Structure formats: C-alpha cells, structure tokens
C-alpha cells in the first residue's frame, strides 16, 4: 500500500468501458490513485473527463450493461473489492464507503420519510433495532446541523430546502461510519450561500470523524480551500496529481494550467479576461494511444500524437513531493 501502508483506499490501473451501438466508449483509462486516512483528495476536470464514472466504478454503481469495469484493482480493507461478490459489494456500500450524489432533489426517495431513509442502512449494515436506529438517526441529523432533529425524522424530502436535503444525504452517507466518503459535486445544485455552509459542514465533520474524503468538483476554488491533494483528470485519465499547494503554485500539465486560467481573477483588474480552452474534449471511442489533450495543446509535438504519456515524478523538491504529471512536453522541458 502507498505511503507506508497508511492508504485506506488504493486504486490501481482502473479501466471502465461503456458498450454502445456505435462501439465501446473508453470512459476510464488505467486510473491509479490512493487515499490516506483522514485526508481529502480533490478530483477536478471538465465535464466528461471521467471523474464521476471513476468513483462509481469503484463500488459498482454503474449499470452493467452497458458499463463494464474491464481491468484494475480497488483495495479497501485488505481486499480487492472488484473481485468480491455482488452481495458482499452491497455490504461495502454504505458500511465502508459512503456516497453523496450531486443532486439532492432526486437522490432522496420522495415517498419515504427521511427518518426511514437514514435508519435503513443502520438496520441493514449495523444490525440496530428500530429504536436504536431512530436514536442514531436523530444524532446524525443533529450532527449535520438540522434543527429540531427528532421531529424532522418524520418529514418527507419535499418539506426540506435544497441545502437541508443535501445535509440529509450527508447524514445517510455517514450513518455507518464509513472509512471513505465520496462526494460527487454535492454543492453544484445549491446557491452560493448554501454551498459555503455545506463546505464548512464537511470541514467540521472531517475534524470530528477523521474520515478520508474524495471530493469531485469542477470548482478549483473549492479544492484550493479544502483539499490536501488534487487529481486532475482529462479524457478518462489522470494527467496531473499532487499536493494542493504544489499543484496550484507550479502546475505542470498544459491542461492544468489552462484550467487555472479559466478561474476568474479577484484582483479587480479590468484588463483581465477569462480564458477558454480552445477545441473540443476527445471522443473516446478507441483505447487511447496518444495524449488525449494533444489536439488542444499548444505544446504538442509528434511524440504526443504517437504515444500516450505515463505519469512521472516532477522532481524531489520538498514543495513538489508526491507531484506527478503525464506529459511528454514537460518531460523534455520541465
């Protein structure tokens, strides 16, 4: 396991495809990463880069068919959960890995009271009685900042605001004290004020519970404020990975630098204009044999079109420890 065996999650060479009438879509291509206990890993990239599909592949949340996890290993709790039975995998979901989905409006079942939806995993995975589960559910709602928790258990999702529904989703994900919490753009559907409240809640919960978190987002500002490490994805691959301070201070991949330039400046300079990344995302109908960013990259040369770069360490300086990049141009000019 990476980092002296402190990794609670270790993903190696994950590959996921979707079988369609038009052919196979290579959505995730040899993705590897680890997650240490108590840390927050930010996963960034534009829409279609493979962020959500990667994380859903880990715990069998993709419909099969059309999805197929074709290769890789996912080590959690001393076993490769890609190799376990569907029944055992259902026990992993919720008990070992909590998942907070993007849209709180549709993630909760509208016909069941929120108390039932929180109590269900407690009864199923932890063997609590109904009374014990109800008591724990009240504690969880209180933990995520929902006032008058005991009476709100009997409310239905439509009786909560969007921000409160997302808090309920977090309570459900935390119900069984999972080792890993995966949050898939959990603040995207919320207004800015509620986003800030949810982010503060996650920071508090992380301090109290010490769990490992994967935070998927396209918002680099959010990642700068909460993450320990960042993983940048493009075309279903990890193109750069490193400590958040190092990656923001010295981004190595042309795509990472382009992403950072799309973030609005707070300097107030009138001449500062938002930049765009020219070109279109790749159509991933074939197993990639070239750099997926090459058609949009100003630094691309012949090797980029002929060979898909492997991730390599940037250097051994203290600031850049654990910083790696998949780029031929950086390998020559870095």
NUBA-737182 format. One line per field, with one value per residue: x, y, z of N, C-alpha, C in turn; residue number from 1. Coordinates in steps of 0.02 Angstrom, whole numbers, always signed. Layout:
BEGIN
nu <- c(X  ...)
nv <- c(Y  ...)
nw <- c(Z  ...)
cau <- c(X  ...)
cav <- c(Y  ...)
caw <- c(Z  ...)
cu <- c(X  ...)
cv <- c(Y  ...)
cw <- c(Z  ...)
resi <- c(NUM  ...)
This chain:
BEGIN
nu <- c(+43  +22  +123  +182  +87  -23  -133  -306  -382  -340  -313  -283  -236  -367  -495  -631  -766  -899  -1021  -1093  -1211  -1139  -1012  -874  -856  -721  -713  -643  -473  -348  -331  -250  -234  -217  -288  -264  -285  -395  -372  -413  -449  -452  -540  -531  -584  -650  -823  -863  -737  -714  -724  -835  -877  -764  -763  -888  -868  -786  -863  -963  -1078  -1119  -1229  -1236  -1258  -1239  -1110  -942  -819  -665  -533  -410  -379  -453  -417  -476  -491  -405  -440  -475  -602  -659  -661  -748  -907  -1072  -1161  -1076  -1020  -1127  -1133  -1018  -1046  -1107  -1080  -938  -901  -964  -1078  -1110  -1222  -1239  -1359  -1470  -1606  -1657  -1596  -1646  -1779  -1940  -2058  -2038  -2014  -1883  -1822  -1841  -1760  -1633  -1623  -1629  -1499  -1434  -1502  -1488  -1347  -1282  -1353  -1442  -1579  -1749  -1781  -1654  -1594  -1672  -1639  -1503  -1517  -1572  -1462  -1374  -1438  -1433  -1295  -1263  -1317  -1456  -1594  -1703  -1704  -1765  -1903  -1899  -1870  -1984  -2024  -2048  -1945  -1983  -2016  -1905  -1777  -1663  -1529  -1545  -1589  -1473  -1393  -1460  -1430  -1293  -1296  -1352  -1249  -1150  -1198  -1159  -1030  -924  -766  -723  -781  -865  -895  -991  -984  -1066  -1118  -1158  -1291  -1338  -1365  -1245  -1227  -1277  -1191  -1071  -1103  -1118  -987  -918  -977  -929  -792  -796  -850  -751  -646  -702  -732  -628  -622  -580  -593  -658  -674  -766  -765  -789  -747  -615  -585  -650  -580  -452  -474  -508  -444  -313  -235  -233  -311  -302  -407  -424  -499  -531  -419  -285  -201  -122  -62  -50  +10  -100  -51  +69  +26  -55  +35  +140  +88  +102  +55  -6  -146  -190  -137  -211  -340  -330  -317  -443  -511  -597  -517  -477  -422  -471  -431  -465  -422  -404  -458  -572  -509  -524  -523  -472  -547  -616  -673  -603  -665  -700  -692  -601  -467  -350  -205  -126  -82  -222  -249  -180  -235  -283  -180  -54  +79  +100  +188  +262  +281  +180  +67  +90  +113  +45  +72  +152  +126  +244  +363  +379  +489  +609  +599  +554  +433  +369  +349  +280  +217  +158  +154  +79  +148  +227  +291  +322  +411  +520  +547  +534)
nv <- c(-60  +118  +252  +200  +106  +173  +200  +202  +173  +104  +119  +39  +46  +59  +26  +68  +35  +80  -7  +27  +54  +115  +74  +43  +148  +218  +257  +269  +260  +165  +217  +264  +287  +337  +346  +419  +390  +501  +609  +730  +710  +799  +793  +847  +922  +949  +930  +764  +712  +599  +591  +564  +438  +360  +354  +296  +175  +112  +57  -16  +53  +80  +43  -121  -223  -55  -32  -84  -138  -162  -187  -181  -145  -125  -87  -105  -106  -216  -303  -338  -256  -263  -393  -460  -535  -486  -474  -456  -337  -250  -240  -170  -45  +95  +38  +34  +127  +284  +378  +531  +604  +709  +785  +839  +847  +738  +627  +579  +471  +515  +467  +414  +444  +548  +498  +359  +332  +362  +272  +147  +97  +85  -14  -119  -134  -118  -187  -133  -110  -52  +53  +89  +126  +237  +325  +344  +402  +526  +581  +590  +682  +792  +805  +847  +970  +998  +1076  +1040  +898  +774  +785  +811  +692  +629  +697  +727  +721  +832  +928  +989  +1112  +1139  +1143  +1083  +958  +909  +901  +799  +695  +686  +645  +516  +457  +455  +371  +238  +252  +257  +210  +285  +430  +479  +618  +680  +814  +889  +1015  +1078  +1100  +1196  +1360  +1496  +1536  +1426  +1329  +1369  +1343  +1203  +1164  +1210  +1127  +1001  +1017  +1027  +902  +819  +849  +807  +670  +614  +548  +484  +575  +592  +718  +769  +886  +1030  +1149  +1242  +1334  +1289  +1170  +1221  +1271  +1164  +1041  +915  +848  +848  +781  +786  +760  +708  +661  +534  +498  +516  +661  +746  +754  +795  +875  +1002  +1135  +1132  +1098  +1206  +1309  +1275  +1218  +1081  +1014  +1057  +1060  +1073  +1201  +1274  +1255  +1324  +1453  +1482  +1518  +1649  +1806  +1886  +2007  +2121  +2184  +2268  +2234  +2100  +1955  +1818  +1661  +1536  +1360  +1312  +1212  +1042  +919  +750  +618  +468  +337  +241  +142  +242  +291  +397  +559  +621  +757  +816  +868  +993  +1061  +1182  +1151  +1029  +897  +783  +660  +664  +633  +505  +425  +384  +474  +418  +436  +530  +570  +739  +812  +798  +895  +974  +1048  +992  +860  +703  +745  +720  +699  +677  +699  +728  +843  +915  +825  +841  +978  +1015)
nw <- c(+0  -31  +37  +157  +196  +244  +170  +149  +42  -112  -277  -429  -593  -653  -769  -867  -976  -1089  -1173  -1324  -1460  -1559  -1535  -1420  -1280  -1205  -1055  -933  -909  -861  -728  -581  -407  -233  -69  +82  +260  +339  +252  +122  -43  -188  -341  -502  -659  -825  -880  -924  -911  -840  -702  -612  -661  -637  -494  -467  -526  -436  -333  -391  -444  -571  -707  -772  -910  -986  -942  -903  -796  -842  -810  -677  -500  -341  -188  -28  +143  +150  +46  -127  -193  -317  -348  -267  -220  -282  -177  -65  -105  -95  +41  +66  +11  +88  +218  +218  +122  +95  -6  -77  -180  -328  -348  -234  -246  -316  -263  -144  -93  -135  -77  +47  +220  +287  +399  +391  +282  +329  +434  +374  +318  +441  +509  +418  +391  +515  +606  +701  +812  +781  +867  +915  +794  +761  +863  +834  +708  +740  +806  +698  +611  +692  +699  +569  +569  +565  +629  +771  +764  +802  +775  +639  +579  +538  +429  +252  +101  +18  +107  +150  +122  -19  +27  +154  +116  +56  +170  +235  +146  +168  +301  +285  +212  +308  +403  +441  +486  +383  +304  +197  +118  -23  -116  -240  -328  -232  -203  -316  -361  -276  -203  -184  -50  +23  -25  +37  +170  +168  +135  +249  +341  +300  +325  +466  +500  +453  +540  +661  +640  +567  +444  +279  +127  -37  -150  -279  -409  -516  -479  -447  -350  -235  -212  -183  -57  +27  +2  +23  -69  -250  -394  -562  -699  -868  -1019  -969  -899  -777  -777  -704  -536  -365  -210  -147  -132  -203  -332  -368  -359  -447  -578  -689  -804  -967  -978  -844  -815  -906  -855  -732  -778  -819  -709  -628  -595  -440  -426  -477  -590  -738  -863  -859  -931  -943  -989  -1116  -1154  -1302  -1433  -1431  -1311  -1305  -1412  -1353  -1417  -1444  -1377  -1297  -1382  -1394  -1325  -1242  -1235  -1335  -1462  -1422  -1369  -1357  -1351  -1407  -1490  -1612  -1542  -1447  -1519  -1553  -1442  -1287  -1143  -991  -813  -720  -592  -541  -477  -342  -246  -91  -92  -200  -172  -205  -318  -479  -659  -821  -961  -1113  -1160  -1044  -990  -1072  -1065  -933)
cau <- c(+0  +62  +137  +193  +29  -74  -188  -367  -406  -285  -341  -228  -249  -439  -517  -703  -792  -971  -1037  -1148  -1222  -1087  -947  -857  -832  -669  -727  -591  -416  -290  -327  -221  -226  -229  -319  -239  -333  -403  -357  -463  -423  -495  -538  -555  -582  -712  -874  -844  -667  -711  -720  -889  -876  -710  -783  -944  -840  -753  -909  -1015  -1138  -1136  -1270  -1199  -1232  -1186  -1043  -902  -753  -628  -468  -391  -387  -476  -403  -510  -496  -366  -464  -491  -675  -682  -662  -795  -974  -1118  -1189  -1026  -1011  -1182  -1115  -965  -1079  -1141  -1044  -867  -896  -1024  -1078  -1156  -1232  -1238  -1423  -1510  -1677  -1677  -1560  -1689  -1843  -1991  -2117  -2020  -1991  -1810  -1801  -1837  -1703  -1572  -1624  -1622  -1431  -1415  -1532  -1461  -1275  -1255  -1394  -1476  -1653  -1783  -1774  -1584  -1582  -1705  -1598  -1443  -1537  -1578  -1394  -1344  -1468  -1405  -1225  -1257  -1342  -1527  -1625  -1761  -1692  -1810  -1966  -1889  -1865  -2048  -2038  -2032  -1894  -2008  -2025  -1839  -1745  -1610  -1471  -1561  -1589  -1404  -1371  -1489  -1391  -1230  -1312  -1360  -1183  -1110  -1236  -1124  -960  -882  -695  -714  -839  -858  -944  -991  -1009  -1126  -1143  -1171  -1361  -1356  -1341  -1178  -1229  -1285  -1128  -1023  -1124  -1102  -915  -899  -1000  -883  -731  -809  -859  -686  -608  -732  -735  -564  -629  -550  -645  -645  -720  -768  -791  -757  -733  -547  -583  -670  -524  -398  -490  -523  -409  -243  -205  -277  -302  -332  -424  -443  -505  -532  -352  -255  -147  -78  -82  +0  -15  -138  -10  +118  -7  -78  +93  +179  +54  +149  +23  -39  -218  -198  -125  -269  -396  -319  -326  -515  -539  -599  -468  -506  -380  -509  -402  -513  -396  -401  -515  -575  -483  -558  -481  -495  -555  -668  -649  -594  -716  -661  -717  -546  -417  -305  -135  -91  -103  -290  -253  -137  -268  -299  -121  -8  +146  +102  +233  +248  +277  +115  +18  +109  +122  +10  +123  +142  +139  +312  +375  +404  +557  +611  +599  +505  +370  +338  +348  +217  +188  +174  +121  +82  +157  +291  +322  +352  +468  +577  +561  +522)
cav <- c(+0  +178  +293  +161  +67  +215  +211  +166  +154  +101  +102  +25  +29  +51  +38  +58  +49  +75  -37  +61  +33  +143  +48  +49  +212  +206  +313  +272  +226  +150  +266  +241  +337  +311  +393  +406  +401  +569  +662  +746  +711  +833  +768  +902  +912  +972  +880  +711  +692  +533  +597  +527  +368  +327  +340  +249  +109  +81  +21  -50  +93  +89  -12  -168  -175  -55  -19  -142  -125  -212  -203  -141  -169  -74  -116  -72  -152  -277  -347  -306  -258  -279  -465  -490  -548  -430  -469  -426  -267  -211  -227  -119  +19  +118  +18  +53  +185  +325  +415  +588  +617  +779  +821  +819  +847  +674  +573  +552  +443  +564  +437  +390  +494  +549  +455  +290  +327  +361  +213  +86  +69  +69  -79  -169  -145  -118  -231  -98  -116  +7  +107  +110  +161  +302  +368  +361  +448  +592  +604  +607  +744  +845  +812  +885  +1038  +1007  +1092  +1000  +836  +719  +794  +812  +623  +609  +740  +699  +763  +895  +975  +1017  +1153  +1104  +1135  +1035  +891  +887  +881  +733  +648  +677  +604  +447  +432  +447  +331  +177  +270  +228  +229  +332  +467  +506  +672  +694  +882  +893  +1083  +1108  +1121  +1240  +1429  +1508  +1538  +1357  +1295  +1386  +1309  +1132  +1158  +1217  +1066  +947  +1030  +1010  +829  +788  +857  +767  +599  +592  +503  +503  +602  +609  +773  +778  +952  +1068  +1213  +1243  +1375  +1245  +1124  +1259  +1285  +1107  +979  +903  +831  +859  +737  +818  +710  +730  +605  +472  +483  +564  +696  +775  +739  +818  +916  +1058  +1196  +1124  +1098  +1274  +1354  +1257  +1168  +1055  +992  +1112  +1061  +1102  +1273  +1303  +1257  +1377  +1517  +1494  +1541  +1723  +1839  +1928  +2067  +2179  +2215  +2269  +2203  +2027  +1923  +1746  +1624  +1474  +1308  +1302  +1143  +1001  +859  +693  +566  +412  +275  +194  +141  +296  +276  +461  +603  +643  +830  +840  +911  +1059  +1084  +1224  +1124  +960  +881  +719  +606  +668  +601  +435  +388  +410  +480  +390  +483  +528  +618  +804  +810  +777  +952  +967  +1077  +952  +790  +671  +780  +685  +726  +635  +748  +722  +909  +931  +781  +868  +1047  +1029)
caw <- c(+0  -35  +96  +218  +215  +276  +123  +163  -23  -161  -343  -474  -663  -665  -838  -874  -1043  -1100  -1237  -1357  -1529  -1601  -1516  -1350  -1255  -1155  -1010  -882  -940  -820  -674  -518  -354  -166  -22  +150  +313  +364  +204  +72  -111  -236  -410  -544  -731  -856  -888  -970  -902  -808  -629  -579  -684  -600  -425  -467  -545  -378  -288  -429  -451  -642  -733  -815  -959  -1036  -914  -885  -769  -881  -780  -619  -432  -293  -123  +27  +198  +139  -8  -191  -196  -385  -354  -220  -247  -282  -110  -22  -127  -66  +111  +65  +0  +148  +278  +212  +78  +89  -70  -80  -251  -348  -346  -176  -263  -343  -230  -91  -116  -114  -45  +113  +268  +289  +453  +365  +235  +369  +477  +334  +320  +510  +524  +372  +395  +583  +647  +754  +816  +754  +916  +914  +731  +764  +907  +797  +654  +770  +817  +633  +587  +735  +680  +507  +578  +553  +694  +792  +727  +819  +740  +567  +554  +509  +371  +185  +69  -10  +161  +165  +70  -55  +70  +206  +84  +49  +236  +247  +107  +203  +360  +263  +192  +369  +452  +464  +499  +329  +302  +142  +95  -91  -128  -311  -340  -189  -194  -382  -371  -222  -212  -158  +24  +48  -40  +89  +230  +160  +139  +319  +374  +283  +363  +536  +506  +443  +602  +714  +625  +541  +388  +215  +83  -107  -167  -352  -425  -570  -448  -421  -289  -180  -199  -152  +12  +71  -15  +38  -134  -307  -451  -621  -748  -936  -1065  -933  -872  -731  -812  -653  -467  -317  -154  -173  -136  -258  -397  -384  -366  -506  -619  -739  -866  -1002  -962  -777  -820  -941  -807  -683  -811  -828  -645  -625  -550  -388  -420  -498  -649  -793  -924  -852  -963  -935  -1046  -1132  -1182  -1370  -1455  -1401  -1275  -1350  -1421  -1327  -1446  -1451  -1323  -1316  -1397  -1396  -1271  -1257  -1238  -1389  -1512  -1394  -1333  -1396  -1347  -1433  -1546  -1644  -1493  -1413  -1563  -1564  -1380  -1229  -1091  -925  -759  -693  -538  -564  -451  -272  -200  -36  -114  -252  -154  -223  -376  -541  -718  -881  -1015  -1148  -1166  -979  -981  -1111  -1047  -862)
cu <- c(+44  +73  +140  +133  -27  -134  -248  -398  -348  -312  -283  -253  -322  -457  -591  -725  -868  -983  -1100  -1157  -1168  -1017  -934  -830  -784  -670  -674  -533  -356  -279  -300  -216  -235  -258  -298  -293  -335  -390  -415  -428  -474  -485  -570  -547  -649  -762  -853  -773  -660  -712  -773  -889  -821  -734  -841  -921  -812  -800  -971  -1080  -1158  -1178  -1231  -1247  -1268  -1115  -1008  -835  -707  -562  -458  -402  -409  -470  -433  -517  -461  -391  -481  -566  -703  -690  -714  -864  -1017  -1149  -1140  -1015  -1067  -1168  -1061  -997  -1119  -1102  -972  -857  -964  -1020  -1131  -1162  -1242  -1303  -1464  -1584  -1701  -1644  -1600  -1754  -1900  -2049  -2101  -1997  -1914  -1783  -1793  -1775  -1636  -1567  -1610  -1551  -1408  -1442  -1500  -1388  -1249  -1297  -1429  -1550  -1684  -1775  -1702  -1568  -1613  -1664  -1535  -1459  -1545  -1509  -1361  -1372  -1442  -1332  -1217  -1294  -1415  -1562  -1687  -1761  -1744  -1877  -1958  -1881  -1928  -2068  -2018  -1982  -1920  -2018  -1959  -1817  -1690  -1549  -1483  -1564  -1519  -1374  -1398  -1449  -1324  -1240  -1319  -1291  -1139  -1138  -1196  -1049  -914  -810  -683  -781  -824  -914  -938  -1024  -1071  -1154  -1163  -1241  -1384  -1331  -1277  -1177  -1233  -1223  -1077  -1039  -1106  -1027  -890  -919  -952  -817  -739  -814  -792  -643  -635  -723  -670  -568  -594  -605  -617  -697  -714  -798  -758  -736  -664  -542  -601  -612  -467  -410  -497  -478  -337  -204  -257  -259  -339  -344  -442  -446  -503  -466  -332  -196  -99  -107  -28  -31  -47  -95  +40  +84  -31  -20  +132  +144  +99  +116  -10  -114  -231  -189  -184  -330  -390  -330  -400  -548  -540  -549  -504  -467  -417  -482  -450  -489  -395  -465  -512  -548  -522  -507  -508  -501  -609  -638  -644  -655  -682  -689  -663  -500  -363  -233  -94  -114  -173  -296  -215  -173  -283  -238  -74  +62  +154  +152  +221  +239  +209  +61  +31  +110  +85  +59  +103  +156  +210  +318  +403  +476  +553  +613  +543  +436  +332  +338  +280  +183  +208  +131  +129  +86  +225  +328  +356  +413  +530  +597  +556  +586)
cv <- c(+62  +209  +251  +122  +107  +226  +169  +140  +157  +75  +95  +6  +19  +69  +20  +77  +46  +46  -3  +34  +58  +117  +58  +119  +197  +264  +323  +230  +223  +203  +233  +299  +302  +367  +373  +421  +474  +625  +673  +752  +745  +805  +819  +884  +934  +915  +828  +686  +625  +533  +552  +453  +329  +307  +292  +179  +73  +36  -5  -13  +104  +30  -56  -220  -107  -48  -85  -118  -180  -231  -160  -177  -111  -105  -73  -123  -218  -324  -306  -311  -266  -354  -498  -497  -486  -420  -436  -352  -223  -195  -174  -50  +38  +101  +41  +116  +220  +367  +470  +609  +692  +816  +798  +816  +777  +614  +541  +526  +486  +533  +409  +447  +491  +504  +383  +282  +329  +296  +149  +58  +50  +0  -134  -186  -152  -160  -198  -114  -51  +66  +134  +150  +231  +350  +390  +410  +519  +622  +627  +672  +803  +859  +855  +952  +1049  +1018  +1049  +932  +782  +725  +792  +742  +602  +652  +704  +746  +830  +948  +1006  +1062  +1112  +1092  +1084  +964  +865  +867  +812  +679  +634  +634  +530  +417  +418  +396  +274  +189  +240  +251  +284  +365  +496  +557  +694  +761  +897  +963  +1115  +1135  +1172  +1310  +1440  +1507  +1467  +1316  +1306  +1349  +1234  +1120  +1163  +1155  +1009  +956  +1010  +935  +793  +792  +812  +692  +571  +545  +529  +522  +611  +660  +786  +846  +979  +1137  +1213  +1284  +1334  +1200  +1160  +1268  +1224  +1046  +976  +889  +840  +809  +769  +765  +743  +668  +538  +452  +534  +596  +731  +761  +766  +855  +980  +1121  +1192  +1129  +1168  +1321  +1340  +1202  +1146  +1037  +1052  +1117  +1091  +1177  +1307  +1307  +1314  +1446  +1532  +1518  +1617  +1751  +1883  +1993  +2130  +2213  +2211  +2232  +2127  +1997  +1848  +1712  +1560  +1424  +1293  +1228  +1107  +943  +799  +649  +499  +345  +223  +197  +191  +273  +339  +502  +630  +719  +858  +885  +981  +1093  +1123  +1196  +1055  +953  +809  +662  +605  +632  +527  +393  +423  +414  +446  +444  +474  +581  +682  +814  +794  +834  +944  +991  +1029  +877  +759  +702  +742  +711  +678  +682  +739  +789  +929  +887  +808  +937  +1064  +1045)
cw <- c(+0  +33  +160  +241  +247  +231  +142  +98  -73  -227  -392  -544  -681  -736  -844  -945  -1041  -1169  -1266  -1427  -1576  -1586  -1442  -1334  -1198  -1105  -957  -906  -893  -765  -611  -469  -287  -123  +49  +202  +334  +315  +155  +4  -156  -306  -455  -618  -760  -862  -940  -961  -867  -733  -595  -597  -647  -530  -421  -486  -484  -339  -325  -436  -524  -666  -781  -842  -952  -1007  -898  -858  -795  -849  -718  -553  -388  -223  -67  +84  +187  +86  -70  -201  -266  -394  -308  -252  -243  -213  -62  -40  -100  +7  +116  +57  +63  +210  +276  +171  +76  +26  -65  -153  -264  -334  -286  -191  -285  -307  -174  -121  -91  -75  +24  +157  +273  +345  +431  +322  +272  +409  +437  +335  +391  +530  +482  +386  +467  +631  +705  +754  +790  +802  +917  +851  +731  +807  +871  +741  +680  +781  +752  +605  +628  +716  +617  +509  +560  +620  +706  +758  +740  +783  +664  +537  +517  +449  +306  +151  +43  +43  +184  +107  +36  -12  +125  +177  +75  +117  +255  +209  +140  +266  +342  +246  +254  +417  +482  +476  +446  +334  +251  +126  +27  -102  -201  -325  -297  -181  -261  -389  -318  -234  -172  -82  +53  +33  +15  +154  +227  +165  +211  +358  +362  +321  +436  +546  +498  +506  +657  +703  +597  +482  +326  +167  +12  -127  -242  -367  -488  -544  -415  -357  -228  -161  -163  -77  +56  +60  +12  -27  -188  -362  -510  -674  -815  -980  -1030  -901  -820  -766  -764  -584  -421  -259  -180  -180  -194  -325  -417  -395  -429  -546  -676  -805  -901  -988  -893  -779  -855  -896  -758  -714  -825  -764  -644  -576  -500  -379  -440  -560  -708  -854  -920  -881  -951  -998  -1056  -1159  -1251  -1387  -1416  -1362  -1322  -1355  -1407  -1351  -1457  -1391  -1340  -1325  -1403  -1336  -1287  -1265  -1298  -1440  -1487  -1364  -1379  -1397  -1379  -1490  -1566  -1593  -1457  -1453  -1572  -1500  -1323  -1170  -1025  -872  -733  -639  -566  -543  -377  -223  -148  -58  -160  -235  -169  -282  -439  -598  -776  -941  -1047  -1150  -1100  -966  -1016  -1084  -974  -824)
resi <- c(1  2  3  4  5  6  7  8  9  10  11  12  13  14  15  16  17  18  19  20  21  22  23  24  25  26  27  28  29  30  31  32  33  34  35  36  37  38  39  40  41  42  43  44  45  46  47  48  49  50  51  52  53  54  55  56  57  58  59  60  61  62  63  64  65  66  67  68  69  70  71  72  73  74  75  76  77  78  79  80  81  82  83  84  85  86  87  88  89  90  91  92  93  94  95  96  97  98  99  100  101  102  103  104  105  106  107  108  109  110  111  112  113  114  115  116  117  118  119  120  121  122  123  124  125  126  127  128  129  130  131  132  133  134  135  136  137  138  139  140  141  142  143  144  145  146  147  148  149  150  151  152  153  154  155  156  157  158  159  160  161  162  163  164  165  166  167  168  169  170  171  172  173  174  175  176  177  178  179  180  181  182  183  184  185  186  187  188  189  190  191  192  193  194  195  196  197  198  199  200  201  202  203  204  205  206  207  208  209  210  211  212  213  214  215  216  217  218  219  220  221  222  223  224  225  226  227  228  229  230  231  232  233  234  235  236  237  238  239  240  241  242  243  244  245  246  247  248  249  250  251  252  253  254  255  256  257  258  259  260  261  262  263  264  265  266  267  268  269  270  271  272  273  274  275  276  277  278  279  280  281  282  283  284  285  286  287  288  289  290  291  292  293  294  295  296  297  298  299  300  301  302  303  304  305  306  307  308  309  310  311  312  313  314  315  316  317  318  319  320  321  322  323  324  325  326  327  328  329  330  331  332  333  334)
